[in-house]
Structure formats: structure tokens, C-alpha cells
Amino acid sequence: MVKIKIKNRDVSFRITGRGNIIQFLPSSSEDLDFLDRFDELSVSKFLSAYATKKTKLRFEPVSSPAAGYSIEIDTDYIKKKLK
């Protein structure tokens, strides 16, 4: 579980992933209620910026195929770095 500060509030997430998609699942109903005030893309953009800052890799917000908020690793960026 990780706590991320969003709009001056600590929000707890469980992080899961498959392939190049990483999902952030709010860990409580209070966190979900808080995040429901924002649209999904705005939250995903914030989470992609958070992940980029923490890992130094690039992430892009994507529409979540399931519950929670999803980001995707920017594989084009990685390929360019490897060349």
C-alpha cells in the first residue's frame, strides 16, 4: 500500500499490475469518495506524474479496464533510451 498526497489529502492505494499497465486501487471507501470528485483522466494524469517522478520512467494515463485508476509505461520512451 502506498499513500499519495492529492489536493492536500493523503490517499491510500493498493498497486497491482499486468503487462505494461499499473492499476491504483483506492484502499478505502473514504479514499474512493474523495477521488470521485475528480474525473478518471485527471486522477490518472496525476498518478502517471507521481510514478514518473518516483521511477524516472515515463507513464501515460489510460482508461482503466477495471476498478481503480490505470497508467501505462511509455514503451516508446524506453525503446528510444535503449538505442
Summary of the structure (lengths in Angstrom):
residues: 83
radius of gyration: 12.9
end to end distance: 34.7
largest distance: 45.0
contacts: 204
relative contact order: 0.19
helix: 37%
strand: 36%
